[in-house]
Amino acid sequence: MKIRITHLELNWITVPFAKPYALSKRYGTLSSAQAVIVKVHTNQGLVGLGEADPMNPFTEETPATVCAVMRDHIAPVILGRDPTQIGALEMAMDEKIQGNLQARGAINMALHDLAGKAAGLPVHALLGGKIVDGLPILGPIGSGSPDEDSVSIEQWLDMGYGTIMIKMGALPIADDIRRMVAADKAFGDRMNLIVDANQGWSTFDSLQFVHGIQGHWPRLIEQPVMRHDLEGMRRISEAALCPVSADEGVMSLQDARAHLEHRAASVFSIKVSKNGGITKARAIAQMAQAFGVKILMNSMLEFGITQAASLHLGCTLPNLLDVGHAYMSVVRMKEDVTDFASNLQGGTVIVPERPGLGVEINDEVLRKYTAERLEIS
């Protein structure tokens, strides 16, 4: 009996953070995360897990649009099909659906999970095999004063983390300059410091930051200006003595190509949900490698399914940036719906070896946080 997709199960969840998370002025301070958890069921009893992590205005999609697109457009394309034929199903979705990368990405994760389970192999083996057994993790801190930053950084340092991402863009640029200088003086010889403005600066602000930090350079400046401001990104990249990364600006393969053509960034921030799943995220990483562009494996406000998908991809990439990568998103949550946290060991994440994505759903926790549930057959 050939394996076939029989039905989809969607769970729209909202989970509080362990503590509020202050981002840039564009996103504000967040107190919870939303996701759509997808189960792709088959006639052989295997179930593939996927996850969409929409966060408007970071993404154009919302949980409601993800559910609607899956119900009205994706399900008719994939029901009754062989889930291990990932390339064929990816092409079918591309022909049927424009945009909606998060919805399509969740299905792509679930197809990889099913293909791995059917073959008895971890997903990284389907991608050519892992290069490393584990990766260092970065710890994020929200916007705050230099003293507040210092307390947060010390906490991550005590837990064994060697890279910190400092969220900026919510305060006046002079304050963010002071934060960077203070953090570098206190911690620069002990850890990698990354700055992420989440589109919160203008080009003028960014250049003020570059000239104002007086040689206290971070390892990376991420998405300082609006996502489509390629000229601004190019000017900042030319002025900075550290790499500049595109995050919100690189959603699709076409976005990646535009950044490469404009020399707008020397690092791409890959987020498997944002980029449309493992297949499309991998294509962006491979294009970047051809142009000498490095990859930061970053995260949305993710739960364990997306984190696992990101890890299986990240451990196979030869062009990763030599810093920590974002594999601690589940630690932000009051609870996770999966067991992904079992892969975290201090400041390192260990690559799962179980078949598929290597994560399991805790159905009790899933039910607890599910606001809406939809079954499609």
C-alpha positions as CSV (number, residue, x, y, z in Angstrom):
1,M,0.0,0.0,0.0
2,K,1.5,3.3,-1.1
3,I,1.6,6.1,1.4
4,R,-1.0,8.8,0.8
5,I,-2.1,12.0,2.6
6,T,-5.6,11.5,4.1
7,H,-6.3,14.6,6.1
8,L,-4.8,17.7,7.7
9,E,-5.3,18.9,11.3
10,L,-4.7,22.5,12.2
11,N,-4.3,23.9,15.7
12,W,-4.1,27.7,16.1
13,I,-2.3,28.3,19.4
14,T,-1.4,31.3,21.6
15,V,1.2,30.8,24.3
16,P,2.4,33.5,26.8
17,F,6.1,34.2,27.1
18,A,7.8,33.5,30.3
19,K,8.4,37.3,30.4
20,P,7.6,40.1,28.0
21,Y,9.9,40.7,25.0
22,A,10.8,44.3,24.0
23,L,11.6,44.6,20.3
24,S,12.0,47.7,18.1
25,K,9.5,50.5,17.9
26,R,8.1,48.8,14.8
27,Y,7.1,45.7,16.8
28,G,6.7,47.0,20.3
29,T,6.8,44.7,23.4
30,L,5.2,41.3,23.0
31,S,3.7,39.1,25.7
32,S,2.8,36.0,23.7
33,A,3.4,34.0,20.6
34,Q,1.0,32.6,18.1
35,A,1.4,29.7,15.7
36,V,-0.5,27.2,13.6
37,I,0.5,23.6,14.4
38,V,-0.1,21.3,11.5
39,K,-0.5,17.5,11.5
40,V,-0.5,15.8,8.1
41,H,-2.1,12.4,8.5
42,T,-1.5,9.4,6.2
43,N,-3.2,6.1,5.4
44,Q,-0.2,4.3,7.0
45,G,-0.7,5.9,10.3
46,L,2.4,8.2,10.0
47,V,1.8,11.8,11.0
48,G,4.0,14.7,9.8
49,L,4.4,17.8,11.9
50,G,4.6,21.3,10.6
51,E,4.4,24.8,12.0
52,A,3.6,28.3,10.7
53,D,4.8,31.3,12.8
54,P,3.1,34.4,11.4
55,M,3.8,37.6,13.2
56,N,2.2,40.6,11.6
57,P,3.6,43.1,10.7
58,F,6.9,41.1,10.5
59,T,5.0,38.8,8.1
60,E,2.0,39.7,5.9
61,E,0.4,36.5,7.0
62,T,-1.6,35.9,10.2
63,P,-2.8,32.7,11.8
64,A,-6.2,33.2,10.2
65,T,-4.8,33.6,6.7
66,V,-2.6,30.5,7.2
67,C,-5.6,28.4,8.2
68,A,-7.7,29.8,5.3
69,V,-4.9,29.2,2.7
70,M,-4.4,25.6,3.9
71,R,-8.1,24.9,3.8
72,D,-9.0,26.5,0.5
73,H,-5.8,26.1,-1.6
74,I,-3.2,23.8,-0.1
75,A,-5.4,20.9,0.9
76,P,-6.9,20.4,-2.5
77,V,-3.4,20.2,-4.0
78,I,-1.9,17.6,-1.5
79,L,-4.7,15.4,-0.3
80,G,-4.4,11.9,-1.7
81,R,-0.8,12.5,-2.8
82,D,2.4,10.7,-1.8
83,P,4.0,12.9,0.9
84,T,7.5,11.6,0.3
85,Q,7.5,13.2,-3.2
86,I,8.4,16.6,-1.7
87,G,9.7,18.2,-4.9
88,A,6.5,17.4,-6.8
89,L,4.3,18.7,-4.1
90,E,6.4,21.8,-3.7
91,M,6.0,22.5,-7.4
92,A,2.2,21.9,-7.2
93,M,1.9,24.4,-4.3
94,D,4.1,26.9,-6.2
95,E,1.8,26.7,-9.2
96,K,-1.4,27.0,-7.1
97,I,-0.4,29.6,-4.5
98,Q,1.4,33.0,-4.7
99,G,3.1,34.3,-1.6
100,N,1.8,32.8,1.7
101,L,5.2,31.4,2.5
102,Q,4.4,30.6,6.1
103,A,1.4,28.4,5.2
104,R,3.4,26.6,2.5
105,G,6.4,26.3,4.8
106,A,4.5,24.5,7.5
107,I,3.4,21.9,4.9
108,N,7.0,21.6,3.6
109,M,8.2,20.9,7.2
110,A,5.5,18.2,7.6
111,L,6.4,16.6,4.3
112,H,10.1,16.4,5.4
113,D,9.0,14.9,8.7
114,L,6.9,12.3,6.9
115,A,9.6,11.5,4.4
116,G,12.1,10.9,7.2
117,K,9.8,8.8,9.2
118,A,8.9,6.7,6.2
119,A,12.6,6.1,5.4
120,G,13.6,5.7,9.1
121,L,16.1,8.6,8.7
122,P,16.5,12.0,10.3
123,V,15.7,14.9,8.0
124,H,19.3,16.1,7.9
125,A,20.2,12.7,6.2
126,L,17.7,13.5,3.5
127,L,19.5,16.9,2.9
128,G,22.9,15.3,2.3
129,G,24.0,14.7,5.9
130,K,25.0,16.8,8.8
131,I,28.4,18.6,9.0
132,V,28.2,19.0,12.8
133,D,26.6,17.2,15.7
134,G,25.5,20.4,17.4
135,L,25.6,24.2,17.1
136,P,26.2,27.1,19.6
137,I,23.2,29.1,20.5
138,L,22.6,32.8,20.8
139,G,20.6,34.4,23.5
140,P,18.4,37.5,22.9
141,I,17.9,40.5,25.1
142,G,15.2,43.1,24.6
143,S,15.5,46.9,24.5
144,G,16.7,48.4,27.8
145,S,19.2,50.5,29.6
146,P,22.9,49.6,29.7
147,D,22.5,48.4,33.3
148,E,19.5,46.2,32.3
149,D,21.4,44.9,29.4
150,S,24.3,43.9,31.6
151,V,22.1,41.9,34.0
152,S,20.5,40.0,31.1
153,I,23.8,39.3,29.3
154,E,25.3,38.0,32.6
155,Q,22.4,35.6,32.9
156,W,23.0,34.2,29.4
157,L,26.7,34.0,30.1
158,D,26.1,32.0,33.2
159,M,24.1,29.5,31.2
160,G,27.0,28.9,28.8
161,Y,25.9,31.1,25.9
162,G,28.7,32.7,23.8
163,T,26.6,34.9,21.6
164,I,24.0,37.6,22.5
165,M,21.6,39.4,20.2
166,I,20.8,42.8,21.5
167,K,17.5,44.2,20.3
168,M,17.7,47.8,19.3
169,G,15.5,50.3,17.4
170,A,13.0,51.2,20.1
171,L,15.1,53.9,21.8
172,P,16.8,57.1,20.5
173,I,19.9,56.3,18.5
174,A,22.1,57.9,21.0
175,D,20.9,55.5,23.7
176,D,21.5,52.5,21.4
177,I,25.0,53.7,20.8
178,R,25.6,53.9,24.5
179,R,24.2,50.4,24.9
180,M,26.6,49.0,22.3
181,V,29.6,50.7,23.7
182,A,28.8,49.6,27.3
183,A,28.1,46.0,26.3
184,D,31.3,45.8,24.3
185,K,33.4,47.2,27.1
186,A,31.9,44.8,29.6
187,F,31.5,41.7,27.6
188,G,33.2,42.1,24.2
189,D,36.2,39.9,25.2
190,R,34.0,37.1,26.5
191,M,31.3,36.7,23.9
192,N,30.0,37.6,20.4
193,L,27.6,40.6,20.4
194,I,25.0,41.0,17.7
195,V,22.8,44.0,17.2
196,D,19.3,43.7,15.7
197,A,17.3,46.8,15.0
198,N,14.3,45.0,13.3
199,Q,13.8,47.8,10.8
200,G,13.7,50.4,13.6
201,W,16.3,52.8,12.2
202,S,16.5,55.1,9.2
203,T,19.7,55.1,7.1
204,F,20.7,58.3,8.9
205,D,20.2,56.6,12.3
206,S,22.2,53.6,11.1
207,L,25.1,55.6,9.9
208,Q,25.1,57.6,13.2
209,F,25.3,54.2,15.0
210,V,28.2,53.0,12.8
211,H,30.2,56.2,13.4
212,G,29.1,56.6,17.0
213,I,30.1,53.3,18.5
214,Q,33.8,54.4,18.2
215,G,35.2,51.0,17.2
216,H,33.1,49.0,19.6
217,W,31.9,46.8,16.7
218,P,29.3,44.0,17.1
219,R,29.9,40.8,15.2
220,L,26.8,41.7,13.1
221,I,24.2,44.4,12.5
222,E,20.9,42.9,11.5
223,Q,18.2,44.6,9.4
224,P,18.8,48.1,10.5
225,V,16.3,49.7,8.0
226,M,13.1,48.9,6.3
227,R,13.0,45.5,4.4
228,H,12.8,47.0,0.9
229,D,15.4,49.7,1.4
230,L,18.2,48.0,-0.6
231,E,20.1,51.3,-1.1
232,G,20.0,52.0,2.6
233,M,21.3,48.5,3.3
234,R,24.1,48.9,0.7
235,R,25.2,52.3,2.2
236,I,25.3,50.8,5.7
237,S,27.2,47.7,4.5
238,E,29.8,49.9,2.9
239,A,30.2,52.1,6.0
240,A,30.3,49.3,8.7
241,L,33.4,47.5,9.7
242,C,31.3,44.4,10.5
243,P,28.9,42.3,8.5
244,V,25.3,43.6,7.9
245,S,22.5,41.0,7.7
246,A,19.2,41.0,5.9
247,D,16.3,39.4,7.8
248,E,12.9,40.9,7.0
249,G,14.3,41.9,3.7
250,V,15.0,38.3,2.6
251,M,11.7,36.4,2.6
252,S,11.9,34.7,-0.8
253,L,14.6,33.5,-3.3
254,Q,13.8,36.6,-5.4
255,D,14.5,38.9,-2.3
256,A,17.8,37.1,-1.8
257,R,18.8,37.6,-5.5
258,A,17.9,41.4,-5.2
259,H,20.1,41.8,-2.1
260,L,23.0,40.0,-3.9
261,E,22.7,42.2,-7.0
262,H,22.7,45.4,-4.8
263,R,25.5,44.1,-2.5
264,A,23.1,45.1,0.2
265,A,24.2,42.4,2.8
266,S,27.0,40.0,3.5
267,V,24.9,37.8,5.8
268,F,21.3,36.4,5.3
269,S,19.2,35.6,8.3
270,I,17.4,32.3,7.5
271,K,14.1,31.5,9.3
272,V,12.6,28.3,8.0
273,S,9.0,29.4,8.6
274,K,9.6,32.9,7.2
275,N,11.3,31.5,4.1
276,G,8.6,29.0,3.1
277,G,10.0,25.8,4.6
278,I,13.1,23.7,4.4
279,T,13.3,23.5,0.6
280,K,13.1,27.2,0.0
281,A,15.3,28.2,2.9
282,R,17.9,25.7,1.7
283,A,17.8,27.3,-1.8
284,I,18.4,30.7,-0.3
285,A,21.4,29.4,1.7
286,Q,22.9,27.7,-1.4
287,M,22.5,30.9,-3.5
288,A,24.2,32.8,-0.7
289,Q,27.1,30.4,-0.6
290,A,27.7,30.9,-4.3
291,F,28.3,34.6,-3.6
292,G,30.3,34.2,-0.4
293,V,27.4,35.3,1.8
294,K,27.2,33.8,5.3
295,I,24.0,32.4,7.0
296,L,22.7,33.2,10.5
297,M,20.1,30.5,11.4
298,N,17.6,32.8,13.2
299,S,14.1,32.3,14.5
300,M,10.7,33.8,14.6
301,L,8.9,33.4,17.9
302,E,8.9,29.7,17.3
303,F,7.9,26.5,18.9
304,G,9.7,23.2,18.6
305,I,8.6,22.0,15.2
306,T,10.1,25.0,13.4
307,Q,13.1,25.0,15.6
308,A,13.8,21.3,14.7
309,A,13.3,22.0,11.0
310,S,15.7,24.9,11.2
311,L,18.3,22.8,13.1
312,H,18.1,19.9,10.6
313,L,18.9,22.4,7.8
314,G,21.4,24.5,9.8
315,C,23.6,21.5,10.6
316,T,24.1,20.7,6.9
317,L,25.2,24.2,5.8
318,P,28.9,24.9,5.1
319,N,28.4,28.7,5.1
320,L,27.1,29.3,8.6
321,L,28.4,32.5,10.3
322,D,30.8,31.6,13.1
323,V,28.6,32.7,16.0
324,G,25.7,31.3,18.0
325,H,22.4,30.6,16.2
326,A,18.8,31.0,17.3
327,Y,17.8,27.7,18.8
328,M,16.4,28.7,22.1
329,S,13.0,30.1,21.1
330,V,11.1,27.5,23.1
331,V,12.9,28.8,26.3
332,R,11.0,32.1,25.9
333,M,7.7,30.3,26.1
334,K,5.7,29.6,29.3
335,E,5.3,26.1,27.8
336,D,6.2,24.4,24.5
337,V,3.9,22.0,22.7
338,T,6.9,19.8,21.8
339,D,9.9,18.1,23.5
340,F,12.5,20.2,21.5
341,A,14.0,21.6,24.7
342,S,15.5,18.2,25.4
343,N,18.1,19.0,22.6
344,L,19.4,22.0,24.5
345,Q,22.5,21.5,26.6
346,G,23.8,24.7,28.1
347,G,24.8,27.0,25.2
348,T,24.7,24.2,22.6
349,V,21.8,22.5,20.7
350,I,22.3,18.8,19.8
351,V,21.0,17.6,16.4
352,P,18.3,15.0,16.8
353,E,18.9,11.6,15.3
354,R,15.3,10.2,15.5
355,P,13.5,9.7,12.2
356,G,11.9,12.8,10.6
357,L,12.3,16.1,12.5
358,G,12.9,14.2,15.7
359,V,10.3,16.0,17.8
360,E,7.1,14.8,19.5
361,I,3.9,16.8,20.2
362,N,2.6,17.0,23.8
363,D,-1.1,16.7,22.9
364,E,-2.2,17.8,26.4
365,V,-0.3,21.1,26.1
366,L,-1.4,21.5,22.5
367,R,-5.1,21.3,23.6
368,K,-4.5,23.6,26.5
369,Y,-3.3,26.5,24.2
370,T,-5.5,25.8,21.1
371,A,-7.8,28.6,20.4
372,E,-9.2,27.1,17.2
373,R,-9.0,23.7,15.6
374,L,-9.7,22.7,12.0
375,E,-9.7,19.3,10.4
376,I,-9.6,19.1,6.6
377,S,-10.1,15.9,4.6
